[in-house]
Amino acid sequence: MTATTNKENLQFQTEVNQLLHLMIHSLYSNKEIFLRELVSNGSDACDKLRFEAIGNDSLYETDSDLRVEVEFDAAAGTITVRDNGIGMSRDEVVTNIGTIAKSGTKEFLSKLTGDEKKDSHMIGQFGVGFYASFIVADKVTLTTRRAGDAASEGVRWESDAQSGYSLEQVEKATRGTEIVLHLKEDEKLLADGWRLRNIIRQYSDHIPLPVNMRKTEAGETKDEWETVNKANALWTRSKSEVKDEEYQEFYKHVSHDWEDALAWSHNRVEGKYEYTSLLYLPSKAPFDMFDRDNTHGLKLYVQRVFIMEDKEFKLMPRYLRFVRGVLDSNDLPLNVSREILQGNKIIENMKNASVKKVIGLLENMIANEPDKYQKFWKEFGKVLKEGPGEDFSNREQIAKLLRFSSTLDDSAEQTVSLPDYMARMKEGQDKIYYITADSHTAAKNSPHLEVFRKKGIEVLLLSDRVDEWLVQHLMEFEGKSLQSVAKGQLDLSALETEEDKKAQEKVEAEAKNMVEHIKTALGEKVGDVRVSHRLTTSPSCIVLNDHDMALYMQQLMKQAGHEMPDTKPALEINPTHPLLKRMEAETDDERFGEWSSILLDQAILAEGGQLEDPAGFVNRLNKLMLAMG
Ligand SMILES: Nc1ncnc2c1ncn2[C@@H]1O[C@H](COP(=O)(O)OP(=O)(O)OP(=O)(O)O)[C@@H](O)[C@H]1O
């Protein structure tokens, strides 16, 4: 026996085990995609090599003819997928194949239902990748060597998906990765030249890289190879030649998505700069869309040669981070480096034009396929709402793409656009009114809406996290300013009749003493006490200053450890409310003080704020209830 054997047995991270198990069971009806995933990975590995080799030609060793090879052995029941791409070091194998680095994986897995159909859609959002091998194989052997490493630095990884995996250092003469699938007993028929060719043509036709298989003649496998897929860059073909199915397959390759794309825009641009863009909108948001680092984005090509992924170089602004696809420039040099790309005019030009293309695609959808747009909005609306704050130059256009809930129908589904809202504005109304809250229910039940409902003035109901940020940046739309109904002094005078105004003045005059009394009772706790113009059925509400953050947001920021300025909201009261009528008759000063505190505290609660002394509030309330009995 030789002195050492370097074979080690390791366990998968728990999440990998769970995912493997689920995948094997829920993706079974789509088992052929295992090949698409492996070919796609092989092609990506070749792309990565090409990029690294730009500054270091020696990485090609003696073989610069990048390709993926697929072989089979019917007798042994195996399929082999091989690439001469970048390969992996031992550490890379452990991190890439033994663990899932995506943040949020745990929560994702906990959401799975056990229902195969539903779960297969969920897993689609996750991306299946290499693990798809285990749908058809009961053992997988991966042998790889990183480009540039010595032949003795090869790594062999092997697993049956049941009991962890083994890892061993092996000799590997050629760089790149070879994956041998030992097919399950009832999948052995997949090891068939005709079937494999069909699968490759169906799923991997538009991978720009050749996918080769050995030639066969009269049933005999030859030593020669032939390219099975079209292997030309789909985006270089003219639109009229490319079928929708072909666009969809290519989408799945570039995006690592599992579902079809929702829409795409394919453009060949000639003029000052020449380039092609193929931009896709996914139909489903990936589960980690809000994880800032985890995006595939666009791929940058120069004259059909892959240069780099968007991951490291932002070709799309953050608010369009869900866009997938390809930009292929004819003007950049092939040996382009990261440094050249930084702030490059050609890149900037392609970037800006692509943003406009995406916006145009969405505008078109609104005009021609509104239901589809609604689907898009459901998935990506929250991301698009970052747009007005991020992209000043396209702000007006982005604003038109936004959709909101509103008091028009109180529905939680966001369907109201700003132009829709404007068209319904009342005569004399010069503001776009909105309210922000931490849930749709809180927004639509807010006491601040009472007067608006009474007067039939529509108010946008904003309850997405990003909405507070949005309204800080989108201060106006087509000359009308956006105004929170919960902040600042409310002036609806232009919408009121003379009688209304007179009645208001009367109420105010009559309540003057009580207002003063409450002010004294609450002292430092409030910035002001005044008669409300907003309330019709509630006794009181809190009103923030124009520039204050909503109370629920202040709460969130405090929890996240941010110092918040101690803002003093105003308390507005509704003197016509029976509760205030009772208060007016109260002669005991202490009791009046307690009523006042309750008035303030319940208004804070209705606003999603937190009380400084919740126990005190409960005590006072109980006392009052007892006194009423
Ligand atoms: N043939 C290969 N050559 C080199 N590296 C590879 C190869 N196959 C997989 N990898 C590495 O393993 C990682 C995980 O691959 P996997 O297919 O599981 O997921 P993915 O392709 O990154 O993403 P997704 O889950 O979205 O499909 C890849 O990101 C890559 O770094």
The ligand as a Gaussian input file, in Angstrom:
#p B3LYP/6-31G(d) Opt

LIG

0 1
 N      -17.928000      23.017000     -15.289000
 C      -17.569000      23.867000     -14.347000
 N      -16.362000      24.459000     -14.395000
 C      -15.973000      25.352000     -13.458000
 N      -16.735000      25.715000     -12.418000
 C      -17.947000      25.148000     -12.314000
 C      -18.434000      24.211000     -13.253000
 N      -19.662000      23.818000     -12.869000
 C      -19.950000      24.510000     -11.752000
 N      -18.928000      25.307000     -11.402000
 C      -18.835000      26.211000     -10.256000
 O      -19.799000      25.830000      -9.301000
 C      -20.702000      26.897000      -9.025000
 C      -22.070000      26.341000      -8.712000
 O      -22.641000      25.811000      -9.868000
 P      -24.176000      25.592000      -9.983000
 O      -24.457000      25.034000     -11.327000
 O      -24.634000      24.777000      -8.837000
 O      -24.820000      27.007000      -9.797000
 P      -24.643000      28.342000     -10.702000
 O      -24.433000      27.930000     -12.114000
 O      -23.655000      29.246000     -10.079000
 O      -25.967000      29.146000     -10.490000
 P      -27.479000      28.741000     -10.589000
 O      -27.769000      28.063000      -9.296000
 O      -28.125000      30.064000     -10.707000
 O      -27.651000      27.874000     -11.794000
 C      -20.640000      27.778000     -10.273000
 O      -20.971000      29.098000      -9.977000
 C      -19.168000      27.627000     -10.671000
 O      -18.366000      28.520000      -9.926000

